[in-house]
């Protein structure tokens, strides 16, 4: 199981499902307000800032995070 402690506070911003290189990119969006109507617009604003911090993991990190204790979501937003 991979060490996911370093991902605390990171947000998954990209998913690559290529069979030979499946991975998740995690961005340090701490302190960034999600003000745009769509998630990808907020990620674009973050990526255009000064030196965005990005970490790449394999998909096993998702399994490890799923098994770790976490907060229940406060709300779910369905945008159509």
C-alpha positions in Angstrom: 0.0 0.0 0.0 1.5 3.4 -1.0 2.2 6.1 1.6 -0.6 8.7 1.1 0.2 10.9 4.1 1.9 13.4 1.7 -1.4 13.8 -0.2 -3.2 15.5 2.7 -4.7 18.7 1.4 -4.1 17.8 -2.2 -7.0 17.6 -4.8 -7.0 15.1 -7.7 -6.9 17.3 -10.8 -6.2 14.8 -13.6 -6.7 11.1 -14.3 -4.7 9.2 -16.8 -6.2 5.7 -17.6 -3.6 4.7 -20.2 -3.0 0.9 -19.8 0.7 1.3 -19.6 0.9 4.5 -17.4 -2.3 4.9 -15.4 -1.9 7.7 -12.9 -3.5 10.4 -10.9 -2.2 14.0 -10.7 -2.8 15.8 -7.4 -2.6 19.5 -7.1 -2.0 21.6 -4.0 -5.1 23.8 -4.2 -4.9 24.8 -0.5 -6.2 28.2 0.0 -7.7 28.4 -3.4 -11.4 29.3 -3.5 -13.5 27.2 -5.9 -15.4 30.2 -7.4 -15.7 29.2 -11.1 -18.9 27.3 -12.2 -16.9 24.2 -13.2 -14.1 22.3 -11.5 -11.8 22.3 -14.5 -12.0 26.2 -14.7 -10.8 26.4 -11.1 -8.0 24.0 -12.0 -7.0 26.1 -15.0 -6.8 29.2 -12.9 -4.7 27.3 -10.4 -2.4 25.9 -13.1 -1.9 29.4 -14.5 -0.6 30.8 -11.2 2.9 30.9 -9.9 4.6 27.4 -9.7 1.6 25.2 -9.1 2.6 22.2 -6.9 1.7 18.8 -8.5 2.2 15.2 -7.3 1.7 12.2 -9.5 0.8 8.8 -8.1 -0.3 5.5 -9.5 -3.9 4.3 -9.1 -2.9 2.2 -6.0 -3.0 5.5 -4.1 -6.8 5.7 -4.7 -7.2 2.3 -3.0 -5.0 3.3 -0.1 -7.0 6.5 0.4 -10.3 4.7 0.2 -9.2 2.4 3.0 -8.0 5.4 5.2 -10.3 7.2 7.6 -11.8 10.4 6.1 -14.5 13.0 6.6 -17.9 12.4 5.2 -18.9 14.9 2.6 -20.9 17.9 3.8 -22.8 18.2 0.5 -23.0 16.9 -3.0 -23.5 19.3 -5.9 -25.0 18.0 -9.1 -24.4 20.4 -11.9 -26.3 19.9 -15.1 
